[in-house]
Amino acid sequence: MGSQVPVWIPIVVALLGLAGVILTQVLSGRREARRMAEEAAREERRWQREREARTHETRAAAYAELMGSLEAFDGVLFQARAIRESDGDLDEHHLAELREVRSEAQHALGPVVLHAPEAVRRLISDATLPRMRLAAMLLDPEDTCTRMRPAWEAGQRGYRVMRARMRADLGFDAEPVDELYGAQPTVLSSSSESTSAPADTTSRPPSTR
């Protein structure tokens, strides 16, 4: 009888074995949860990078479209303005071309307004509205041409600042426009067409006036 094992020993051994199984399962569950969390975080970072790349690409395309349309707009505006300032009249070809490039510029605004950050969106009107005003003057045969030069210069200034902001937003080198014009460019208001133009306000040919 003295060699018999106490009853409590097998119970303790069984409890220790059960505790070991439970502890193993808990640790395994934690490792799996941590692995899944890390995997989800990696996947989220991957999607974030892809979203940023798509946003960058879409924004760059919108910027390029608007810049291209405004450059084409300027080419037509410059020629039409030179004709009007030399006391000539625009023929139907010039008028149709002017309406066409104005329409193209208007249509190019949508993607930029949608995808650009607010810092860039605030500058779009500074580049586009003076051009629209100048186009309206050129399309009006009764206009005296006296306000065309301020509108042209304001449009060039606004475009230069907007272009620099867009390039900086895309991570490209950009002109330090704050040093040239201050934080906000001088723009035309509806009540005044006069503005002081800094040196080299445009990359277009100089005025024929």
Secondary structure by P-SEA (a helix, b strand, c coil): ccccccaaaaaaaaaaaaaaaaaaaaaaaaaaaaaaaaaaaaaaaaaaaaaaaaaaaaaaaaaaaaaaaaaaaaaaaaaaaaaaaacccccaaaaaaaaaaaaaaaaaaaaaaacccaaaaaacccccaaaaaaaaaaacccccccaaaaaaaaaaaaaaaaaaaaaaaacccccccccccccccccccccccbbbbcccccccccccc
